[in-house]
């Protein structure tokens, strides 16, 4: 029964994410506030880590206050890192609000989502405040600029990060990497499939 119920929740969440998700960033809240950089080079970096590597630890300031470290989840949670290139841009403003409806999926797989950008805290605060409440911590990799992104090999030549997803298991091992085309939102179902492998 629980399995059927969860399957129904997943279908509804994915449907809303893909059908309605593309309009989140286009709401009245964002009208005249979104900067469209146009089409960008799909990727512009060279990965420095691979699946099976121990993830570098980090401690980054959170918009919600305090710092979040990767090691605080060791032995407790699988961690999904969602790197976005820049606040106030179309795809990024679409991507993170869509994860709000997917919280039950992350809970089911004992995972925490961490949103990360090389933008500074005031910029991230203003931007995410316009989105409404996000259930996951939003972290700034601003200073030293893009230090975590650089360690992972996803810092682009213009100082933004790739649109990248990393899944790190409870032992701190990288189990999945997707350096996605920066112009497109990564599919949620790919994250779900990889989290299923960690059960």
The 8 nearest C-alpha neighbors of each residue, nearest first, counted from 0:
[[1, 3, 2, 4, 5, 6, 7, 8],
 [2, 0, 4, 3, 5, 6, 7, 8],
 [1, 3, 5, 0, 4, 6, 7, 8],
 [4, 2, 6, 0, 5, 1, 7, 8],
 [3, 5, 1, 7, 6, 2, 0, 8],
 [4, 6, 8, 2, 7, 3, 9, 1],
 [7, 5, 3, 9, 4, 8, 2, 10],
 [6, 8, 10, 4, 5, 9, 11, 3],
 [9, 7, 5, 11, 6, 10, 12, 4],
 [8, 10, 6, 12, 7, 11, 13, 5],
 [11, 9, 7, 13, 12, 8, 14, 6],
 [10, 12, 14, 8, 9, 13, 15, 7],
 [13, 11, 9, 15, 14, 10, 100, 16],
 [12, 14, 16, 10, 15, 11, 9, 17],
 [15, 13, 11, 17, 16, 12, 18, 10],
 [14, 16, 19, 18, 12, 13, 17, 11],
 [17, 15, 20, 13, 14, 97, 19, 18],
 [18, 16, 20, 14, 15, 19, 13, 21],
 [19, 17, 15, 20, 14, 16, 21, 13],
 [18, 20, 15, 21, 22, 16, 17, 23],
 [21, 19, 16, 17, 22, 97, 23, 18],
 [20, 22, 19, 23, 93, 18, 17, 24],
 [21, 23, 25, 20, 24, 19, 26, 93],
 [24, 22, 93, 25, 26, 20, 21, 96],
 [25, 23, 93, 92, 22, 26, 89, 29],
 [24, 26, 22, 23, 29, 27, 30, 21],
 [25, 27, 28, 24, 29, 23, 22, 30],
 [28, 26, 30, 29, 25, 31, 24, 23],
 [29, 27, 26, 30, 129, 130, 25, 32],
 [28, 30, 32, 27, 26, 33, 31, 25],
 [29, 31, 27, 32, 28, 26, 25, 33],
 [30, 32, 33, 29, 34, 27, 28, 25],
 [33, 31, 29, 30, 34, 87, 28, 88],
 [34, 32, 87, 88, 31, 29, 89, 35],
 [33, 35, 88, 87, 36, 32, 89, 31],
 [34, 36, 37, 88, 89, 33, 87, 38],
 [37, 35, 34, 38, 39, 88, 89, 33],
 [38, 36, 35, 39, 182, 34, 89, 88],
 [37, 39, 182, 36, 40, 41, 181, 35],
 [40, 38, 41, 37, 182, 181, 36, 42],
 [39, 41, 42, 43, 38, 181, 180, 182],
 [42, 40, 180, 181, 39, 182, 43, 179],
 [43, 41, 40, 180, 44, 181, 161, 179],
 [42, 44, 155, 40, 156, 41, 45, 161],
 [43, 45, 155, 153, 42, 154, 152, 46],
 [44, 46, 152, 47, 153, 43, 154, 42],
 [47, 45, 152, 48, 153, 151, 44, 49],
 [46, 48, 152, 151, 45, 150, 49, 153],
 [49, 47, 46, 151, 52, 152, 50, 54],
 [50, 48, 52, 51, 47, 173, 176, 46],
 [49, 51, 173, 174, 52, 175, 176, 48],
 [50, 52, 173, 172, 174, 49, 53, 175],
 [53, 51, 50, 173, 49, 172, 54, 48],
 [52, 54, 172, 171, 173, 55, 51, 170],
 [53, 55, 172, 171, 173, 52, 56, 167],
 [56, 54, 53, 57, 150, 151, 147, 69],
 [57, 55, 69, 54, 70, 68, 58, 171],
 [58, 56, 68, 69, 59, 55, 147, 70],
 [57, 59, 68, 67, 66, 60, 69, 56],
 [60, 58, 66, 67, 138, 139, 57, 140],
 [61, 59, 66, 138, 139, 65, 67, 62],
 [62, 60, 138, 64, 63, 137, 66, 65],
 [61, 63, 64, 137, 124, 120, 138, 60],
 [62, 64, 61, 136, 65, 137, 124, 60],
 [65, 63, 61, 62, 66, 60, 67, 136],
 [66, 64, 60, 61, 67, 63, 62, 59],
 [65, 67, 60, 59, 61, 58, 68, 64],
 [66, 68, 58, 59, 60, 61, 69, 65],
 [69, 67, 58, 57, 70, 71, 59, 66],
 [68, 70, 56, 71, 57, 72, 67, 58],
 [69, 71, 73, 72, 68, 56, 171, 57],
 [72, 70, 69, 68, 73, 67, 75, 74],
 [73, 71, 75, 76, 70, 69, 74, 169],
 [74, 72, 70, 169, 75, 71, 170, 171],
 [73, 75, 169, 170, 72, 76, 77, 171],
 [76, 74, 72, 73, 169, 77, 109, 71],
 [77, 75, 72, 110, 169, 109, 78, 74],
 [76, 78, 110, 168, 169, 167, 109, 111],
 [77, 79, 167, 111, 110, 166, 112, 76],
 [78, 80, 166, 112, 165, 113, 111, 167],
 [79, 81, 113, 165, 164, 112, 114, 82],
 [82, 80, 164, 114, 115, 163, 113, 79],
 [83, 81, 115, 163, 162, 116, 114, 164],
 [82, 84, 162, 116, 85, 91, 115, 81],
 [85, 83, 160, 159, 161, 162, 116, 82],
 [86, 84, 83, 88, 87, 118, 116, 159],
 [85, 87, 88, 126, 123, 91, 118, 92],
 [86, 88, 33, 34, 92, 126, 85, 89],
 [87, 89, 34, 33, 86, 91, 35, 92],
 [90, 88, 92, 91, 24, 35, 33, 93],
 [91, 89, 93, 92, 94, 88, 184, 183],
 [90, 92, 94, 93, 89, 88, 83, 86],
 [93, 91, 24, 89, 90, 94, 88, 87],
 [92, 94, 24, 90, 91, 23, 21, 95],
 [95, 93, 91, 97, 92, 96, 90, 184],
 [94, 96, 97, 98, 93, 92, 91, 99],
 [97, 95, 98, 99, 94, 93, 130, 23],
 [98, 96, 95, 99, 94, 16, 20, 100],
 [97, 99, 101, 95, 96, 100, 102, 94],
 [100, 98, 97, 101, 96, 102, 133, 134],
 [99, 101, 98, 102, 12, 97, 16, 103],
 [100, 102, 98, 104, 99, 103, 12, 105],
 [101, 103, 105, 104, 100, 99, 106, 98],
 [104, 102, 106, 105, 101, 107, 100, 8],
 [103, 105, 107, 102, 101, 106, 108, 9],
 [104, 106, 110, 102, 108, 107, 103, 109],
 [107, 105, 103, 109, 104, 108, 110, 102],
 [108, 106, 104, 105, 109, 103, 110, 5],
 [107, 109, 105, 110, 106, 194, 104, 198],
 [110, 108, 106, 107, 76, 77, 105, 111],
 [111, 109, 77, 105, 76, 108, 78, 106],
 [110, 112, 78, 79, 77, 76, 105, 113],
 [111, 113, 79, 135, 78, 80, 114, 110],
 [114, 112, 80, 136, 135, 81, 79, 137],
 [113, 115, 137, 81, 138, 82, 80, 136],
 [116, 114, 82, 138, 137, 139, 81, 113],
 [115, 117, 118, 139, 83, 82, 140, 84],
 [116, 118, 140, 141, 145, 139, 159, 119],
 [119, 117, 116, 141, 139, 122, 123, 85],
 [118, 120, 141, 122, 121, 139, 123, 117],
 [119, 121, 123, 122, 124, 62, 139, 118],
 [122, 120, 124, 123, 119, 125, 62, 118],
 [123, 121, 125, 124, 120, 119, 126, 118],
 [124, 122, 120, 126, 121, 125, 127, 119],
 [123, 125, 121, 122, 127, 126, 62, 128],
 [126, 124, 128, 122, 123, 127, 121, 129],
 [125, 127, 123, 128, 129, 124, 122, 86],
 [128, 126, 130, 129, 124, 125, 123, 131],
 [129, 127, 125, 130, 126, 131, 124, 132],
 [128, 130, 127, 126, 131, 28, 125, 29],
 [131, 129, 127, 128, 96, 132, 126, 133],
 [130, 132, 128, 129, 133, 127, 96, 126],
 [131, 133, 134, 130, 128, 127, 99, 129],
 [132, 134, 135, 99, 131, 96, 136, 130],
 [135, 133, 99, 132, 136, 102, 98, 112],
 [134, 136, 133, 112, 113, 137, 114, 111],
 [137, 135, 113, 114, 138, 61, 63, 134],
 [136, 138, 114, 61, 62, 115, 113, 135],
 [139, 137, 61, 115, 60, 59, 114, 62],
 [138, 140, 141, 116, 117, 60, 119, 115],
 [141, 139, 117, 145, 116, 142, 144, 59],
 [140, 142, 117, 144, 119, 139, 118, 145],
 [143, 141, 144, 140, 145, 146, 139, 119],
 [142, 144, 146, 141, 145, 140, 147, 117],
 [143, 145, 142, 141, 146, 140, 117, 158],
 [144, 146, 148, 140, 117, 141, 147, 149],
 [147, 145, 149, 144, 148, 143, 150, 140],
 [148, 146, 150, 149, 145, 151, 140, 57],
 [149, 147, 153, 145, 154, 151, 150, 146],
 [148, 150, 152, 146, 154, 147, 151, 145],
 [151, 149, 147, 148, 152, 146, 47, 55],
 [150, 152, 148, 47, 149, 48, 153, 46],
 [153, 151, 46, 47, 149, 45, 150, 154],
 [152, 154, 148, 161, 44, 160, 151, 149],
 [155, 153, 160, 148, 149, 152, 159, 44],
 [154, 156, 43, 160, 44, 157, 159, 158],
 [155, 157, 158, 154, 43, 44, 159, 160],
 [158, 156, 155, 159, 154, 160, 43, 84],
 [159, 157, 155, 156, 154, 160, 145, 117],
 [160, 158, 84, 155, 157, 154, 117, 85],
 [161, 159, 154, 84, 155, 153, 162, 148],
 [160, 162, 153, 163, 84, 181, 155, 154],
 [163, 161, 83, 181, 82, 179, 84, 178],
 [164, 162, 178, 82, 161, 177, 179, 81],
 [163, 165, 81, 177, 80, 176, 82, 178],
 [166, 164, 176, 80, 175, 79, 167, 177],
 [165, 167, 79, 175, 174, 78, 173, 80],
 [168, 166, 173, 78, 172, 174, 171, 77],
 [167, 169, 77, 171, 170, 172, 78, 173],
 [168, 170, 74, 77, 73, 76, 171, 75],
 [171, 169, 168, 172, 73, 74, 167, 53],
 [170, 172, 168, 169, 167, 54, 53, 73],
 [173, 171, 53, 167, 168, 170, 52, 54],
 [174, 172, 167, 50, 51, 52, 54, 175],
 [173, 175, 50, 166, 167, 51, 172, 168],
 [176, 174, 166, 165, 50, 173, 177, 193],
 [177, 175, 165, 164, 178, 166, 50, 174],
 [176, 178, 164, 163, 179, 165, 175, 185],
 [179, 177, 163, 162, 176, 164, 161, 180],
 [178, 180, 177, 162, 163, 181, 185, 183],
 [179, 181, 41, 182, 183, 42, 178, 162],
 [182, 180, 41, 162, 183, 179, 161, 42],
 [181, 183, 180, 38, 41, 39, 90, 184],
 [184, 182, 181, 180, 185, 90, 179, 162],
 [183, 185, 94, 90, 186, 182, 181, 91],
 [186, 184, 183, 187, 179, 189, 162, 94],
 [187, 185, 188, 189, 184, 190, 17, 183],
 [186, 188, 190, 189, 185, 191, 13, 16],
 [187, 189, 191, 190, 186, 192, 13, 193],
 [190, 188, 192, 187, 191, 186, 193, 185],
 [189, 191, 193, 187, 188, 192, 194, 186],
 [190, 192, 188, 194, 189, 193, 195, 187],
 [193, 191, 189, 195, 190, 194, 188, 196],
 [192, 194, 190, 196, 195, 191, 189, 175],
 [193, 195, 191, 196, 197, 192, 108, 190],
 [196, 194, 192, 193, 197, 198, 191, 108],
 [195, 197, 193, 194, 198, 192, 191, 174],
 [196, 198, 194, 195, 193, 168, 108, 77],
 [197, 195, 196, 108, 194, 109, 107, 193]]
